[in-house]
Amino acid sequence: MGKVTQGEQGKSSAVRLAPLDGVRGLAILGVVLHHYGVHAGGWLDWGPVAPTVFFMLSGFFVTGSLLRMKQSDQINWSTLQSFHFRRLARLLPAFYILLAVGWLAGLEEFREGLGWHALFLSNVKMAATGEWAGGLSHLWSLANQEQFYLLCPLVFLLPARWIPHALIGIVGLALGFRLACLYWGAPEMVRWLLLPASLDSFAVGSLVAIGLRHREKLIPVGWGAVALVVATLSWFISRGLRHLDFMGSLWIAFVDVFEISALAICLILFVQYPTARLARVFAFAPLAFIGRISYGLYLWHIMVATAVSSYLDRMGLDAKEDVLVRAFIMTVLSVGVAWFCWIGIERPFIEWARNIAPIRLRLAALWRRVAKFFRGLSEA
């Protein structure tokens, strides 16, 4: 085989990521439409499933970054600081601008719980009070993700051979947490909103990343159809558990197990076979575009609805009778805001963080050398 150029590697990476962008795009559209009052049939409503998709993809991508650091023997407290710096540069600017806009607009939920939300503790606040946070209720999943980003790198400080076992233990911990909540009658918000309840979604995404790192084909060639059948069965079982009203039974704790199994199989297939027919469907350019701007769309879609709802009312679009038309208008506007957020806020800060992180590392190394030099002089 000839040498693969950097451009070819970038093209290959783009092909591999496009289906995952599409999955993220479908998930965020499910959330947006669900919040805008468009509820498909119980088996097709993606809104409640979307957080699991986001959590699994977060586990997958963050673990990929940490594995590259681990392979270069670069995981230490200094590089972890750089890792968190890049993550915060990616998340904080758009997030804090949203909070500032809501606060300046005088929206009650922004002013009442501002500190909780600013510290990525929205899920803790809602679980503790048992009340949703109005237009900021959707931030519970973002809080979960940031809490995971804070804790996940600590697992990778372990010896490499221990990491998969630790992640499997975390999967068991999440299931045990949900079972314990059901057994002792904990409030439903505790069972679903706190990080321990979602750790298996993150951990399975991490395990997929580790598995694909060590084996190019986790699902052998020719077994893709069988894997999809298993994924479909797992999906329908999870839907059945959600909609058979088993809320008083311990079985409800296993909903996520089947859901995660189905999504994990799809994740593996899309990464292994990015040019397969189903992967190409999810790689559809408009859907992948929605996936790339999904963070801004997630942040701003409730604010957009708050801003334009009164105008839609004056246009004669009833919130119940014209729900599809209203949802279409608000979705288009939200995509526009998210695109502006991407090009005007997110992407510039991502590039800035990439450029400044190596500078910080070089300055830290220079400082250590200077300190070592002066220590040598003092000892002499």
Secondary structure, DSSP 8 states (H G I E B T S, - for coil): -----HHHHHHHHHHHHHHHHHHHHHHHHHHHHHHTT----TTT--TTTHHHHHHHHHHHHHHHHHHHHHHTT--SHHHHHHHHHHHHHHHHHHHHHHHHHHHHTT-HHHHHTHHHHHTT-HHHHHHHHT---GGGTTHHHHHHHHHHHHHHHHHTTS-GGGHHHHHHHHHHHHHHHHHHHHHTT--HHHHHHSHHHHHHHHHHHHHHHHHHHH-S-SS-TT-HHHHHHHHHHHHHHHHHHHHTT-TTSGGGGGHHHHHHHHHHHHHHHHHH-TTSHHHHHHT-HHHHHHHHTHHHHHHHHHHHHHHHHHHHHHTT--TTTTHHHHHHHHHHHHHHHHHHHIIIIIHHHHHHHHHHHHHHHHHHHHHHHHHHHHHHHHH-
